Amino acid sequence: MNETLILLLGEDPGQPVRWAFVDADGVRAADTAPDASVLDALAPRAVNAQSIVAVLPGEQVAMRAMPSPPRAALKFKAAAMYLLEDDLAEGLDALHIAVLRRENGGAAFAVKKSIMDGWRDVFADGGFFPDFVTADFSLLENKPGEGVIVFERDRLICMIGDRGFAAERPFADGLASMLTADESIDTILAYGDPDTERFDAGEKPVSWAGRADDASLFSLYYDGAGRSDAANLLQGGYRKRRDWRGALASWRRAAVLAAACLVGFIAVTVADGVRSARLVDRLNDEALAVHRTAFPESANVNPRDHARRILSSRTAGPAFLSLTADFANSIDEEDQIQIDRIRYNAARDEFSVNLSFSDINDLEALKAKLSARGVGVREAGGVRRSGGRYIGELQVGAS
């Protein structure tokens, strides 16, 4: 699906979560949930979304502009940590630092590790993981000489020149007025109700671009997530890892059933005697139920014997498992590449993989690693650019 799931998170998982599935034509479905437990209900549709964007309240993220960042990535990160350490009262060991390089310079972002860890656990429990985690103000377009202000309820979300923040009013009003008074800011773009919102912009012209209701915000954030000037906080230890559970949903039923049997076997071997016996009974009942649903024509056949027979056949034999392992190992070594969709063709014994990546050399490196493992790989169609990333498709199979 070409949808993007956007989640406007609260200050913590117990706060309301606003969500929407959005595509190029607008919002497809949206609602507000009382807390993060909504992730369980969204999971079936979320795992098929093109991307998932989690948006933190800007009050939880600090930003520091870096007009001339070092060219080397490690030096850029070190310089960001040095600058933020002077700005923030929190120790660096308690902060996650992310950096962003822009055409007009760069920026550093800081968020507490406890916040990132807490949401990572919540998403793990929900069964899916965001592709993009950012602050709300980072999704506002960053243009030299322009200030963007969103009047949202009792708070302001601002990207003014190269400085972004979000804060409650009236404190936010004074800070925004001070920043827009800078001589480098020529115009101000505002979202909200011009008949009720008041803001001291001095003599600077204010252009009202639209309302700040949920539908407008989701469309605004959808556009922002597609631009290269939005900061993704999933860097370093928080970089998204491959979630094979979502990919397995579109693979062959026999492989899924074999994996379930393997998980059951491991659980049995590590449990103690009494607990193991109870667990075996429960897993056997669940396996039988899954088997009857997946293979109604073989409902009375032992699931384990049925799985062995399928896996030993020509179309589902060791070649599938070997190919899966080779591909998984190769893609894990190239953590700059993101899998958007993966399909398995049983007749041709090959994967069709949709990928996105920021550097064309990342794709070439992945192809080289697959070839080195004896895996055949070829591009299906050309590589195209979408937003700040490249999109391509590979056919991966036996050489």
C-alpha positions, 0 to 999 in steps of 0.5 A, spaced: 500 500 500 502 507 498 499 509 505 503 512 510 501 511 517 502 518 521 502 517 529 502 524 533 504 521 540 503 524 547 508 526 552 508 518 554 504 512 552 498 513 557 497 520 553 492 520 547 495 518 540 492 521 534 493 517 528 492 517 520 493 513 514 495 518 509 497 518 501 498 523 496 490 524 495 489 526 503 487 522 509 484 516 508 482 514 515 484 518 522 482 518 529 484 519 536 485 514 541 486 515 549 493 512 549 498 508 545 494 501 546 491 503 539 497 500 536 495 493 537 489 495 533 493 499 527 498 493 526 494 489 521 494 495 516 500 498 519 505 492 517 502 494 509 503 501 509 509 504 505 512 508 511 510 509 518 512 516 521 512 517 529 511 524 531 514 526 538 511 533 541 517 538 540 517 540 547 521 533 548 526 535 543 531 540 543 534 543 536 541 546 535 543 549 528 550 548 525 551 553 520 558 549 518 558 542 520 564 538 519 564 534 513 566 527 516 560 524 519 563 522 526 566 529 527 559 532 525 556 528 531 562 529 536 561 537 534 553 536 535 554 533 542 559 538 544 555 544 542 548 541 546 552 539 552 553 547 553 546 548 551 542 543 555 542 541 563 542 534 562 548 529 561 550 527 555 549 519 557 542 520 558 541 523 551 540 521 544 543 525 539 541 525 532 544 530 526 541 532 520 545 535 514 542 540 510 544 544 503 544 551 508 548 547 513 546 542 518 542 541 525 543 537 531 537 534 535 537 531 542 532 527 546 532 523 552 534 516 551 528 514 556 523 517 551 526 513 545 527 507 549 520 507 552 516 508 545 521 503 542 518 498 547 511 500 546 512 499 538 515 492 539 509 490 544 504 493 538 508 489 533 511 494 528 516 499 528 516 506 525 521 508 519 521 515 521 521 518 528 522 526 529 519 532 532 513 535 530 517 542 528 522 538 524 516 536 519 515 544 518 519 546 511 525 550 513 526 555 508 531 561 509 528 567 510 521 564 512 518 563 519 513 557 519 508 557 525 502 552 527 497 555 532 495 548 535 490 549 541 494 552 547 501 551 544 505 553 538 509 549 533 515 553 530 520 553 524 523 560 524 529 560 519 534 554 522 531 554 529 525 550 531 521 549 537 514 547 540 512 550 547 505 552 550 503 559 550 504 564 552 511 563 553 511 560 546 508 567 543 514 571 546 519 566 543 516 566 536 516 574 536 523 574 538 525 570 533 521 573 527 524 579 529 531 577 526 533 581 520 534 574 516 526 573 517 522 576 511 516 573 511 511 568 516 507 563 514 502 561 519 497 555 520 490 556 524 484 561 524 486 568 523 480 571 526 482 568 533 489 567 533 493 573 535 501 574 534 506 580 535 510 579 528 511 587 528 511 589 521 513 582 518 507 580 513 504 574 515 500 569 510 495 564 513 496 558 509 490 554 512 487 551 518 491 547 524 485 542 525 488 534 525 486 533 517 491 539 515 496 537 520 496 530 517 497 533 510 502 538 512 506 532 516 505 527 510 509 532 506 514 534 511 516 527 512 517 526 504 523 532 504 530 531 506 530 537 511 526 533 516 530 530 522 530 522 523 531 521 530 532 513 528 540 514 528 545 510 531 543 505 536 536 507 535 536 505 527 531 501 525 532 494 524 529 489 519 522 486 522 522 480 519 515 478 522 512 483 517 515 481 511 513 474 513 506 475 513 506 475 505 511 469 505 509 462 503 504 459 509 509 452 509 515 457 511 511 460 516 508 454 519 515 451 520 517 457 523 512 456 528 513 449 530 521 451 531 519 456 536 515 451 539 520 446 539 525 451 542 520 453 548 519 446 550 527 444 550 528 450 555 522 450 560 522 446 566 518 439 566 511 441 569 511 448 565 514 444 559 508 439 559 503 445 560 506 449 554 506 443 549 499 442 550 497 449 549 502 450 543 500 443 540 492 446 540 494 452 537 498 449 532 493 444 530 488 450 529 493 454 525 494 448 521 487 447 520 486 454 518 492 454 513 491 447 510 483 445 510 484 440 505 489 437 510 486 438 516 487 431 519 494 430 517 499 431 523 502 439 522 509 437 523 509 431 518 505 436 513 511 441 514 516 436 513 513 434 506 512 441 504 519 443 505 522 437 502 518 438 496 522 441 490 518 448 490 519 449 498 526 445 499 532 448 503 533 452 497 528 457 500 531 457 507 538 458 504 536 464 500 532 467 505 538 466 510 543 469 505 539 475 503 537 476 511 545 476 512 546 481 506 541 486 508 543 486 515 550 488 513 547 494 509 543 498 514 543 504 510 538 500 506 530 500 508 526 494 505 519 497 503 516 491 501 518 483 500 514 478 496 516 471 494 515 467 488 515 460 489 514 458 482 521 462 480 524 461 487 526 468 488 524 474 492 522 481 489 524 486 494 522 494 494 528 498 497 529 505 499 536 508 500 539 515 500 546 513 496 546 509 490 553 506 492 549 502 498 545 499 493 551 497 489 554 494 495 548 490 497 548 487 490 556 485 491 554 482 498 549 478 495 553 476 489 559 474 493 554 469 497 552 466 490 546 469 490 543 471 483 541 479 483 538 483 478 535 490 478 527 490 476 526 497 472 530 503 474 532 506 480 528 513 481 528 518 486 522 520 491 523 526 496 530 525 499 531 518 497 532 513 492 527 507 490 528 501 486 527 493 486 531 487 486 530 480 484 533 476 488 534 468 487 538 462 485 544 464 481 
